[in-house]
């Protein structure tokens, strides 16, 4: 544990340079480096003089801890004054809390809150959180009002420390980029050229070109971070390497941006907010992916694509940027840093320089070679690598840089022992990485061999979305391993084991709705790319297995990927393979459910009817009841309440006391029917029954649905306080539930109606504007007794706020809805 860091109540000071990318463009890389160095020297002297301890420094940003708020405030004021006349303009944020001190520094929400406060400031401005302001009695503080901090619920009152007139606090777009495990080395000249290209020409599509292993992804991540200040709509990373179907490109982008999957919906989501989207690894999806990407760029004028690829997209508005190998000194620095991680005595020598040249200064090739210094000194490495590289390069028909990388990977592979080679090539079957348990099941992996591949940089490790350790390969290395898997003759057997493992995982997550266990959508999301890989293989090799897997994902397709589910199941059924009646009935129910979500009723309606006939013929009461419940949903959507009620009664007859999942769904739908007909007591009793059954099965998301429906019941009764409590409860749960989107939409819509009834037209307009584009997903809008329907509201204050609300992301609207009741909100 660092002994110099203050503990207990600590005040954090965060700083970073405003407009650093434009400053780089204006000064050039050399002058910018000098200005940055001087800025660091000045700030470090000031921090030390006021008792501050530097916790971390990244790029142009400082994170400093002070034992007192007054010391931090004094340092901030002094820093602003010292830099006032120079080219560097720094924004500063102060926050006081009681963070947890660990061996690696501070952890806890106070660290993130302090960083968020600083991110709102302008250059030369010092923004202070409530905790710090309370400790600065007598200091010049100006109340800036309530503001939302990204990733924090509710609104926070902020203050400005010191004089100065500034625009309203910044509401920058979020930056959702992967955090690399190692810091960025070299490429200053290329970054300057790329930044200059962006500022001078503002290309709609900037494609970073180069063979595998050139460092395109790492370079583009750094470029995207530099340009993030320009993107008020956010900076988002979209990994396309796991995809094999170009039709999935737009749905994948839409999911990352939080919109529906059509070009028009994504363009509407972006609207007039400049948004940067990094599309990583596109080449294997070309030419199919070029057209939808080109259409998206044409439909969304404020969208800017940063693409990494081995070949250009050839779309309008594209500028190509060929990424060269590293400069000589940068290549040596990279090799030495990576090598010193496994062998501390590695330093720059003539052998190291010659080795870097031998590897054409390709970052991935350098990393693979550096990992081998654990056993071989650079001199020995150069001797061994030389003839092998010449031999291997001579067997590959590709451009020089790609040939060098392919030869380097092949050389690394040849140095493995047989157990390592076998596991290495088998692991290529995983598109999205795997856990140790899954590697053991599919590849007969053992921990020692996995660790050996990690040591040799052929395998990497990361934390998955469930907090589990996952092993994965860089795509260039995985492609090489996949070729070796085919050559070994094991590909068919390993891919079958992989598909069978994915089926096992899907069944363990209880996503087929054929039992009464809690669904686990997180498992499907964590394994999504490998579920897709298994379905792709099954479509060609084993259609029955493919339909078993697709049907085991029933509860995943509807809320997460209905278009993909309908397409995949439809394609599998079209193969004409003989199926057992029960599997066909389940597959048809799956197809109908996914198509229904997409409003493809010409597909869903006959599929439902055939599925129902088969289940009835089989005497499968559960299957028939489930289909009748789905048909009741359909009837309600068509405005046929009597038909819906009849279907529910039939379903309930089979489900009662046998199938809690179906019974709970039926009670929920009956509550909706009763609410629509103003039978409020009946609706309340039905929703309580639905909630009771859901709670017994530990379905957390069901609580959110029940709270939402109870909110609408209270709205009809005119019970505003009760409705507010229920709506806020639903909204809070939705932040953590996987069934979050529909419940969030319904809760925000209800809270908008409540705000309107209270005469808070601005709040009502903002909230309704945010969800109005999702109106097809709101289960009826119920007016408070005696109050005007929100859809008919025309007051100017409401209409103006409505337009602002339409610019909000759904989760931003939810955060505003959870803010302090009645307080004015600052809305982006």
N, C-alpha and C positions, 0 to 999 in steps of 0.2 A: 504494500500500500504506500502511495506517495505521502510522505510525512509533511510536505510543504503546503498541502491543500487545506484551507480552512474548513471546519466542520460546524455542525449546528445550524444556526441561522446564517445564511450566506447570500450575498448579492452578486448576481451574475451580470457581467457586461458583455454583450455581443456586438461586434462591429463587422461591417463589410463595405466594400467600395461601391458606390452607386455608379452605374454606367461603366463598369470595368471593361466591358467588351468594346464599347465605343471609344474608350480611352486608349485601349490597345490599338484600335484602328487608326486613331488620330496620331499617336506618338510613334507607332512602329514597335516591333518586339524589343529592340535594344533599349530605347528610351523608356519604354513602359517598364521593363525589368528594373531599370535604375530608379524610376519613380516609386515602384513597389517596394524596393529595398529601403529607400529613404523613409517611406511611410511606416514600414515595420520598425525601423530604428527609433523614429520619433515616438511611436505609440508604446513601444516596450519601455523606453525610458520613463514615460509618464506613468504607465501602469505600476512600475516598480516603485516610483516615488510616492505613490498613493496607497501602497500596501497590497497591490493586486498580484495574484499568482496566475501565470498563464497556464490554462488547462489544455488548450489545443489550438492549433493554427492550421487552417486549410486554405490554400490559395491566397486570396486577399482578405480572409476573414479571421478574426480573433475571438476566442472564448476565454474570458478572464474571470476569476473568482476573487471577491473581496470580503474580508471579515465584517465590514460595516457598510451600510448604505451610503453614508456620507463620504466615505473614501471612494466608493464607486462613482458617485455623482461628481465629486471633485475631479476624478480622472477623466470622466466623460466630457466635462466642460473644458478642461485643459486640452484634451485631444482635439476638440472642435476648434478651439482657438489656434492651436499650433498649426493645423492643416488649412486654416481659413484662406490663405493667400496662394496655396499651391495648386497643382493640377488635380490632386486627389480629393474627392469629396466622399466623406464617410458617413454612413448612417449608423446610429447607435441605439441600443435598447437595453434597459435595466429591469431586472426582475429579482425579487427577494423571496426566498423560500427555505425549506429545510430538506434539501436533497439527501439521498443516500450516498455515502462515500464508500466506494469499493476499491479493490486493488488496481483497477484500470481507470479510476476517476469517478465522476458523478453519474448517477443514474436516477431516473424518476421523471415525473411529468414536469417538474420545475425547470429542468434543462430544456425540454421542448417548448414550454411556455415562453421562456426567455428568448429563445430563437425566433419564435413567432412574433413576439413584440417588436424585436429589432427589424424583422422583415417588412413591417408596415411603415417604417420611417422613410423620410426622404434624405438625400445627402445633406449633411450639416445639421440634421434634426436629431434630438435625443428624446426617445419615447420611453415612458416609465409606466410600469404596471402598478396596480393598487397596493400591493405589498410593499413596494419600494416607496411610493408616494407617501404612505403613512409614516415612514421613518425620516422624511425629509422636511421636517417642520422649519419654516422660515426660508426655504429655498424657492426660487421663482418657478412655480408650477402653473400650467394652464390646462384646464379641463378640456379634453378632446372628445368627450362623450363616450357612448357605448359602441364597441366594435366587436365583430366576431373574429376569433383566432382560429385559423385552420386546424382541424382535428380536435377542437375543443367544443363541447356543447355550451349553449347559452352565449351571452354577450358579456364583455369585460370593459369596464371603464378605464380609459387610458389618459395619461397626462403628458404634456410636453415640458421638459426641463430646459430652462433658459429662454432667451429671447429669440425672435425670428419669426417671420411670416412664411408659412409653407402651405402648399395645396392640401386638400383633404388627404388623410392617411392613404398610403398606397394599398391597393387590393390586388397584389400580383397573382397571376395564375399559379396553380400548384405545379410542382416539379416532381413528376413520378418517373424517376429513372433508377435503374439498378445501381447499387453501390459496389464498385469493384473492390476486390480484396487487396489490391496493391495500388499505390499512388501512380499518377500519370508521369511518364518520363519522356522528355524530348518532344519533338514535333512542334516546337514553338513557331518555326517558320511556316510550316504547313497550316497551323491554326490561324496565324495572321493572314495567310492567303485566303483561307476559307471564310474567315470573318469579313475580310475586305470584299470578297465576292458577294457575300450576303448583303452587306451595306451598300455596295455600289450598284448591284443589279437586282437585288431582291428576288431571287429565283423562286418560282412556285415549287419546284422539285429540285433538290440538290442531291445528286447520287454520288456517293463516295465509292469509287471503283478500285478494285485490286484483287489479286488472287487470295485464296484462303491463307490465313496466317499473317497477313500484312498488318493486322491491327485495326481493321476498318471499324469494328464495333467499338473498341476502346476509344479510338479517335473521335468517332461520332458522338459518343456519350459526353466527352469533354467539350466538344463543339456545342452540343445542345445545352450543356450547363452554362457555357459562356453566353449563349443567346437567350437564356431563359427570361431575363428581364424584359425582353422585347415581346414576350408571349403572354399577354394579359389573360388569354383563355386557357393557359396551361401548357406544360411540356410533358408529353406522354411517350412512353416506350412500348413498342409492340413487337414482340418476338415472333417472327414468321418461320423460323427454321423448322419447328416441329410439324408444320402443316404440309400436306401433300396435295391438297385439293384447292385450286385457285378460287373456287366459289366460297371458301371459308375466310378469305382475306377480309372482305367487308364486314361480315359478322364479328370477326375477331377485333377489328379496329373499332367497331361500334361498341363492343363490350368494354374495351379499354376507355372509350370516351363517354360511356354511360348513355348510349342512345339505342334506338332500334337499328336494324341491320341494313336498311335501304339507304341509297345515296342521299335521297331527299331528307331522310330523318337525321343522318349524320350532319349534313350541311345545315339543317335547322338547329341542331345542337350547338354547332360552332358559331353560327350567326355572324355577328360583326366583331367577335373577339378573336384576335390573332392567336392561333393555336399552332404549336409545333408538334409534329408527330414523327417519331423515329421509327421507321420500318426496317427492321434488322433481318438480313439474309433473305433477299427476294429472288435471287437468281434461279432457284429450282422451281419457282412458280411461274416463270416467264415461258412463253409470252402471255399465258392466260391471265395473269394478275395485272398486266399493264393496262388493259382497257378499263376495268373497274377503278383502278387508282387514278387513271387519267380523267374518268368521269367525275370522280369525287373531287379532284382538284378543280375541275371546271365548275362544279356546283357550289363549292365553298371558297369564295375569293380570299378569305382570311386564313385558310389552311396553308401551312408550309410543311412539305414532306422532306425529311432528312432520311435518305435511303442508303443502305449498305448492300452492295451487290457485286458480283463478279462481271456482270454485264449491264449495260444501260437499259432503262425501261423503254426509251424511244417514245416518250409522250410529249405533248406540247408543254412548254414552260420548263423543260428539264435542262439543268446545267450539270455537266459531268466534272468530277474532281478526282483525278487519278492519284491515289496515295502511293508515293514512292517508298522504297525501303528506308529504314532509319539512316540518319546521317552517321558517319563513322564514330564520332565521340558519343553520340546517343546510344548507338548499338553496344559499345563497350560498357557504358554506364548501366544499361539494362542488364547485360549479361552478368556483370559483377554484382549488382544488387541481388539478382535472383540466385546466383551461385552462393553468395555469402549467407543466404538463408539456410543453406545446408552444409556449408563449409566456410568457416570464418576467415581462413587464410587466403582466400582468392582475392587477387588484386590485379590492377591493370598491368599487363606485360605484353611483350611483343607477340607471344604465343596467343594471348587472348585476342589481340587485335587481328592477327591472321585468322584465328578461328571465326571471329565475327564476319570477316570478309568472305571466308569460305562458305558461310551460311547465308550469304547475300544480304546480311543485316535485316533478316526477316524476324519480327518479334517472336512469333510462335516457335520458329526453329531455334532461336536463341534460348528461349525458356526450356525447351526440351533438352538442349545440350547442357544448360546450366544445371538442370536437375541431376545430370549424370556426374557432376563434379563431386558428388558425395562419395563416389568410388574411384573416380579417375581425375587426376590433376588436369588442368587445361592443356598442358603440353602433351600428355598421354592421349587426351581426348582428340586433339588435333591429329595426332599420328593415326589413331584408329579410324577417325571419321573420314579422312582424306580419300583413300582408295575406295571405301564403301560408297561414298557419295558419288564418285565418278561412275562406278559400276551401276548403281541404282538409277542415276539420272539418265544414263544411256538407254534404259529400258522404257522410259516414259515419254510419250509424244504430247508435250504440253509446253507452254511458254516457260522461259528460263526460271522465273521466280517460283512458279507453281511446281516446276520440276524439282527445284531445290527443296521446297517444303515437303513434297511427297517423298523424296529420297530421305529427308531427315526423319520423317515419321516411320518410314520403312526401316531405316537404320535402327531407330529406337525399338521397333517391334522385333527385329532380328536379335537384339541383345537380351530379350526376355527369355526366361526358361519356359518350358512347355506348359506348365500350369498357368503361368502369367499370360502367355499367348492365348490359351484356350479361353480364359475368363475375359481377356481384353476383347476378343472378337465377339464373344457371346453378349457382352454388355451393349454392343451396338444395336441390339434389338429395342432398346429403350429410347424413345424419342424425348421424353421429359424427365429422364433420370429415374432412379429407383431407390428404395430403402434397402437396408441390409437384408431384411427378411425376404423381400421380393427377389433380390439378387441370388439369395440362397435357393429359393424355390425354382427359379427359372434357369439359372446359370450354374448351379452347384457351387456358388461362391463361398469362400471362407475369408475371415477378417484379415488374416495375414497377407493373402494375395491382393485383396483390395488395397490394403495399406501400402503394399509394394508399388502398385500402379499409381497410387496417389503420390508417392515419393518421386516417381519418375515423370510426373506432370502429364501422364497420359489420361488420368482420371482426376476429377475435381469433386469437391464436397461443398454443399451449401445447406442452409436450413430451409425446409419446406414450409408451406402455408399452415401445416398442422404442428409446427415446431419440431418435426422429425428431421433426422439427418438423411440427406439424399445424395447419391453419387451420380455424376453426370459427366459427359464428354463435350468438349468443344466440337461444333458441327463438322469442322474439317477433319478432325481426328476420328469422329464417329463414322464418317463416310468411308475412311480408309478401313476402319475395323469391319464395317458392313461388307466391304469387298472381300476381306479375308474370311468372313463368316461364310459367304457363298462359296468361296474356293475350298473351304474345309469340308463341304458337304453336309454341314450341320444345320444349315439355315432353316430347312423345313421343320425339323424337330424342335428347334429352339423357338421358332415363331409360334408353333402350336402350343408349347409350354407357356409362352408369354400370353397368348390369347386365353388359355385356360386359367392362368393366374388372374388375369383381368376379370374374368367371369366370377372367380372366387371372391375377389375384392368387391365387385359390384353387389354380389349376394350378401356379403357380410355387412354392407352398408344399408341393406334392406330398402333398396330403391325400386323394387318391382311391385310394390303395393299389394303383394300377395300374402303378406302377413301383417301382424299388428305390432310391429316393432318401430321405434323411432327412426325416421329417415336420417341419414348422415350425408347431406349434400357435399360437405367439405371434402369427403373422401373422393367423390367423383371429380370435384374441381381439382384436387391435388393430383389425380391420376389421369386427367382429361386427355392429354396428348397420347398417352399409351393406350387408353381406351379407344381412341381414334385409330391408332396403329393396329390394334387387334381387330377392329371392325374392317379396316382396309384389307388386311390379310385374309380375314374370314370370307369376305365377299368373293375372293378368287379361289380360296382353298377349301372352305368348309362353311357353306351357307347356313346349315343348321346351327352350328356353333355361333355364327354371327347373329342369328335371330335370337338365340338364347341370351347372348350378351346384350343385344339391343333391348330386349324385353326386360332384362334385369335392371335396366336404366330408366324404367318408366317414369319414376318420380323426378328424374333429372331433366328429361327432355322438355317437359312442359314449361317450368319456370325459367330454364336456362338456355335451351337451344332447340326450340320447337321446329324451326325450319330445317335444321340439320337432322333432327330425329325423323321428321317426316320423309326427308329425302333418302336417308340411309335405309330405313325400314321398307319404304316403297321399293327401293332398288333391290334389296334382298328378296322381298316377296316376288318381284318380277323375274327372278331367276328360275322360277318354276320348279323348284326342288320339292320332292315329297316331304310333307311335314306331318307330325302327329296333329290330330284335331286340336288338342289343347294348346300346343305351341302356336298353331295358326290363329286360334282365337285370341291369345295373348298378344301376338304380333299385330293383329288387326286392331285390337283395342289401343295399343301403343300408337299405331299409325293414325288412328282417328283422333286420339287425344292431342297429338302434336299438330296434326293438320287443323284441328279445331282452333288451337291457339293462333294459328296463322290465318284463320278465317277462310280456309280452303274447304268449304262445306261440301263441294262436289266430291271431295275425297273422304272427308270425315263421316258424312252421313251414311253412305253405303257400307263403309268399313265398320261403323258401330253396329249397324243392323245385322251384318253377317256375323260379327263377333258374338252378338247376343244370341243369334240362332244356334251357333255352335255350342256356346256355354249351356243353353237350355237343353240341347240334345245330349250333352254329356252329363246332365244332372249336376252341373257345377253351380251351386247356389251362390257362392261368393263371386265367381266371375260374372254371373248374370246380374247380381245386385250392383256390382261396380259399374257395369255398362249402363244400367238404368239410371244410376246417379249421374253419370256423365251426360246421358241424354236429357236428364232434368235440367242440368246447367244449360244445355243447348236450347231447350224449350223456354227457359227464363229469358235467355238472350233474345229469342224471337218474339217475346211478349206474349207467350202462351202459358199463363199461370195455371190454368186448369190441367193442361197436359203435363206440366212440370209436377204438379201435386200428385197426379195419378201415378206417374213414374216413381216418385219418391215413396208413395205408399207401397208400391210393389217391391221396391228395393228394400224398404224398411221391414217388410214382412219376412224377407229372407235374412236380413242382417241382424234383426233384433236379438240381442243377448248372445250373438255368435261372432260378429265381426265389428269390434269397436271402432275401427277406422272408418268403415262405411257408415255406421250408425252416427258417428260424430259429424261426418260430412252431410248426411241427410238432415240432421237437426239444424245444422248451420244454414242450409238452403231453406228449410221450413221457416226459420227465423226471418230470413230475407223476404220470403213471400208474405209472412204476417206483417212485417214492417211496411212493405209496399202497400198493403191494404189497410194500414192504420190500426191493426190489432196489436197494440203495443204490449199488453200484458202477455199475450201469447208469444210474441216475438221474444220478450225477455226470458220467459220460461224455456223456450227452445234454445236460445243462445247459452243459457246457463247449463242446460243439459249437454250441449255440444262441448262447452268448455270443461265440464266435469269429465267427460269421456277422454278429451284430449289431454287433460292434466294427468289422468291415470296412466296414460301411455307416454308421459314425459315429452310431449311435443311442445317445446318452448314457443315455436312460431305460432301455434294455435292460440296461445294467450294473446298475441298481438291482434290476430283476426277477431277474437272475441271482444277485446277492449274496443276495437274499431266499431264493431256492430253495436255494442252497448252505447258508444258515443252517439251514433246516429239515432238510437232509441231516445236517449236523453235530449237530443236536439229536437226531435218531434214533440217531446213533452214541454219544451221550453226551459229545461233545467240546465242553465248555462254552466254553473259551477261543476255539476256532475259530468256534463259533456266534456268540459275542459279537462277534468281529471282523467277521464277514460281516454280521451284523445292523446294526451301527453304520455300516458302509460303505454299505449300502443306504439307511439313514436319512439319512446326510449327502448322498448324491446326490439323494434325493427332495426336499430343500429347494429344489433348483435345477432339477429336471426337471419338465416339463409333465405327465408321467404320474405325478404325485406321490402322489395319494390312495391308489390301491390298493397301491403299494409301501410307502408309509408305514404303512398299516394292517397289512400283513403283517409288516413289520419290528418294529413295536411289539409285536404279538402274540407274536412269537418271543422278543423280549427279556423279555416278561412271563413266559413259560414258563421261560426261563433263570433269572430272578430267583427263581421259585418253587423250582426245583431247588436253588438255593443257600441256601434258607431265608430269603430276604429277602421276607417276606410282605407288608410294606407297599408296597415298590416293585412287586412283582408285582401286587398288588391295584389300585394306582393305574393302572398301564399297561394291565392287562386291562380295567379299568372304562372307560377312555377309548376302547377299540376294540370292546368287546363289543356295542355297538349297531350296529356295522358288520359283524356276524358273517357276513352273507351275502356279504361281499366278501373274506373271508379264505379263501384256497385251502387248506382243510384245516388243522386244528391237530394237529401231530404231537408226541406225548409223548416226552420224553427217556427213554431206556431205564431202567427201574427207578424212574422218578419218577411221581408222581401226575399225572393229566390235570388241567390248570388249570381245566377246566370243572366238575370235581367237587370243587374245594377248598372247605372249609367252616370253616377256622380263623377265629376272631373277628377277629384282626389283618388277615387278608386281606379279610374281608367289609366291615370298616369302611373300609379303604382303597379297596375296590371302589366304594363309594358316592361317595367323594371324587373318584375317577377319572372317574366318569360325568359330573361337572360340567366336566371339562376339554375344551377344544377339541382337535381332533386335533393341531394344530401345537404347542399347549402340551404335550401328552403327548410329542410327539417331542422337544421341548426338554428335558423332564425325563429322557427316556430317554438323551439324549446328555450328561447331567450327570456329575459325578465318580462313578465306580463305587464303590458301597458307602457313599457319604456320605449323610447324611440330607437329604432334599429338602423345601423348603417349598413346598407345593402349594396353589394358590388354592382 
